[in-house]
Amino acid sequence: MMEPEGIGALLRGSRESAGLTREEQASVLQAAQGGKWFDPENLKRWETERRLPTPMWHALLAECYGRSPEEIVRAVVASRRHRRIHRLIDQEEREEGSAVDRRKFLGVAAAATGMAGLPDISEARHGINAGLSTSDGSDLAYLNGAFERHRGGYRGCPPNEVLGQMKADLELLRELLGRPHPASVRRDLARTAAGITGLVAVIQHDRGEQRDAVGWFATAEQAAHESGDRHMLAWVLSRHAMVPLNYGAPNAAAAMAIRARAEAGRTPSAAAALAAAVTARSLASIGDREGALRAVIDARGIAAQLDSAQEADTWFGYPPQKHHVHLSQAFTLMGRTRDAYAEQESAIVLTKAPSVMTRALIAVDRAVCVRADGDPAVAADLAVNVWRQLPSPYRDGLVRTRVESLCQSLPGRPGDTLREVLASR
């Protein structure tokens, strides 16, 4: 019996609703991949669930069946779960039959050797074996691959869209965490869980969903602790510190950033550099200029020692562009506008085209610096220009918070102009 919510039922139901034969549906799939041959027998195997489509087919199926990629993944997961449960049931039935014969034999042997009082330990082995069989390596491999895909950042996609792409993977993660695993596999899974939930928290932070971001960061911190990976924990704490930093609680941010820096240790790493940079921003925000400058020196020293892997342009790396963005904010908060302008120029040169949010935040930093240098009218014009060029999916959360903060510092007509633009959405 197939799973009613599984991939076989989904594919067959969608095809029949469209009034297509398997051969006709195979032609649709073939056309969608540029005429490359698609065997109708492959489709039959998927519909009957003798085989399940691997991740390489998910996007094509979503396109040709008018479904979202998340629906395809969710259906495959349901089918895999259904198959695993029935495999365990069949195994139990087979082993129960053989266990009866074994018990008869052991009873005779025990009577002959005086061992009749020992419990039947085969039952314990059977339970252990059943538990181990639920550790599905393909699911773990898929989830690790999903983590690698998501950690690359927005890549020009709006936060809402990226969050939607992660939904099915979060469901799979939840299911995997509910299964028993050997200790080493559990640690690796906990690390992946920390990374994925941390990414959700980052996106929620950028969207302005502060409470939800804090909840996801708490989950990520718990997973990082379980994994035993101190660099992952330092990354989670550093990113978590940005929530209070960017939304009005700088003292809490400073305390968390300092803790992150301690967790990262003295070995140069992306997590250590990020922790130092966030510490600089947090201390600058509470007016501790001396402490902030020491943290800037620390961040620069670590960044200079990172290898290419640690400098990767992902949410878990610390690329030079990200380094300059953080220091721009630190110097802006300290009122050191000349240093801030230099960091902004370096950041813009290194920022790739799709980085919509990064470019907007750099431009807002520049407007704040212009305001600090005594030209509120030009600062307002810069901010208005940023806002008008910003796509609507980015007009909430972090960027809006930064622009509103600048708006509050602008007197008279410049402030009114910016307020009017913000109100118009």
C-alpha positions, -999 to +999 in steps of 0.1 A: +000+000+000+013+034-009+013+065+013-018+087+004+003+118+010+034+104-008+051+113-041+034+084-060-001+096-052+009+132-059+024+125-093-003+101-105-031+123-092-017+154-109-012+136-142-047+121-142-063+154-133-046+169-163-059+140-185-025+128-195-011+093-201+023+084-186+038+087-221+023+121-225+035+132-191+070+119-199+070+140-231+062+171-209+092+162-187+114+156-217+105+190-233+112+208-200+147+195-200+155+206-235+145+175-253+167+152-233+151+117-233+129+108-204+118+072-200+081+067-192+091+036-172+109+059-148+077+078-142+059+045-136+085+035-110+079+069-092+041+066-094+041+031-079+069+041-055+092+012-065+117+041-067+116+076-053+128+106-072+162+119-060+168+156-053+182+162-088+146+156-102+127+177-076+128+211-094+118+195-128+089+177-112+077+209-095+078+228-128+061+201-149+034+193-123+026+228-113+037+222-077+062+240-054+096+223-048+086+222-011+055+201-020+076+176-039+102+172-011+074+169+015+058+141-006+091+123-011+097+125+027+063+111+034+068+082+010+102+074+025+088+074+060+060+051+049+084+027+033+106+027+063+078+019+087+065-010+066+101-023+062+104-024+100+070-041+103+080-068+078+113-073+096+096-077+129+072-102+115+101-122+100+122-121+131+092-129+153+088-162+134+124-171+136+125-160+173+100-187+182+122-213+167+153-199+184+136-199+217+127-235+213+163-244+205+176-222+233+152-238+258+165-273+250+201-262+250+196-243+283+180-274+300+211-294+289+236-269+301+219-254+332+214-219+315+176-219+316+175-189+340+192-165+315+169-140+298+165-141+260+190-114+250+180-117+213+150-095+221+174-067+232+194-071+200+162-069+179+152-036+196+187-022+190+187-033+154+153-017+148+165+016+163+196+016+142+176+009+110+158+042+114+190+062+108+185+069+071+218+079+056+202+094+024+181+118+045+212+129+064+232+134+032+203+154+017+200+176+047+237+183+047+235+193+010+205+215+018+226+232+045+253+239+020+228+254-005+212+277+021+243+290+037+253+308+005+231+338+015+203+355-004+219+356-038+196+384-049+164+366-036+141+384-011+142+371+024+106+358+022+114+337-008+145+322+008+126+314+039+099+296+018+126+275+001+138+263+035+104+251+048+105+215+035+141+211+048+130+222+082+103+196+082+129+169+073+152+182+100+125+179+126+118+143+115+155+134+116+160+148+151+132+126+163+150+094+153+177+076+172+213+079+159+248+068+169+265+095+190+289+107+162+260+110+138+239+128+164+267+154+169+269+160+131+232+163+129+231+187+158+257+209+140+236+209+108+206+217+129+224+246+145+234+260+111+200+257+095+180+271+124+206+298+128+200+308+091+163+310+097+170+332+127+192+355+105+164+358+079+138+366+106+162+392+120+165+408+086+127+408+082+123+425+115+107+395+132+126+401+164+108+377+187+108+349+162+145+355+155+154+352+191+135+320+194+153+305+164+186+316+178+179+300+211+172+267+192+204+271+172+224+278+204+210+246+220+219+226+189+254+241+188+260+232+224+249+196+217+272+194+187+302+204+208+314+228+180+326+260+197+330+279+164+294+271+155+283+283+189+304+315+185+288+321+151+253+316+165+260+340+195+275+366+172+246+366+149+222+366+178+239+397+192+228+416+161+192+413+171+195+435+202+222+456+185+200+465+155+168+468+174+176+490+204+193+470+232+230+476+227+241+466+262+226+431+258+242+429+224+276+438+238+274+412+265+264+385+240+291+395+215+318+394+242+307+359+251+308+349+214+344+362+212+354+341+242+338+310+227+357+315+194+391+313+212+423+326+198+427+306+167+419+327+136+385+318+122+355+333+105+335+330+137+362+348+157+364+376+132+327+380+132+325+380+170+352+407+172+335+429+146+301+426+163+318+434+196+332+466+181+298+476+168+281+468+201+306+487+222+305+517+198+267+517+202+269+521+240+296+548+238+326+527+247+349+541+220+381+528+236+367+492+238+352+495+203+386+505+189+403+476+206+377+453+191+383+468+156+420+460+160+411+425+171+388+420+141+414+434+116+441+411+131+420+380+127+407+389+093+443+393+080+450+357+090+420+340+074+424+315+046+403+313+015+378+288+031+372+310+061+368+340+038+341+323+017+313+346+007+286+328+027+266+334+059+292+313+077+323+328+061+339+362+068+347+377+034+366+410+031+333+427+020+315+417+051+345+428+072+343+463+057+305+465+062+308+457+099+336+482+104+317+509+085+289+505+110+313+505+140+330+537+128+297+553+119+284+547+155+316+561+169+312+593+147+346+586+130+332+595+096+365+596+077+372+560+087+336+550+080+337+565+045+369+545+038+353+513+049+322+520+029+342+526-003+361+493+002+328+474+009+311+488-022+340+478-044+338+442-031+300+439-030+286+418-058+256+430-079+227+410-063+235+422-027+204+444-025+203+446+013+241+451+018+242+480-007+212+496+010+228+494+045+261+508+033+243+537+017+223+544+049+256+543+068+269+570+044+238+591+049+243+589+087+279+600+083+269+629+062+244+639+089+272+637+115+293+660+093+267+686+094+246+683+062+212+670+071+196+680+037+221+659+017+218+630+043+180+630+037+184+631+000+208+601+002+183+581+023+153+590+001+173+578-029+181+545-012+145+540-002+130+547-036+154+523-053+148+495-027+125+467-039+094+464-018+103+430-002+133+447+014+113+477+028+107+462+062+129+449+090+165+459+092+167+485+064+136+503+076+149+504+112+182+520+101+164+546+079+139+554+106+168+559+131+184+584+107+150+601+102+147+608+139+181+626+139+171+649+110+157+683+119+130+703+101+124+699+064+150+671+058+133+649+085+098+657+072+108+647+036+122+614+047+092+607+069+069+613+040+088+589+018+088+562+045+050+567+050+043+563+013+059+528+014 
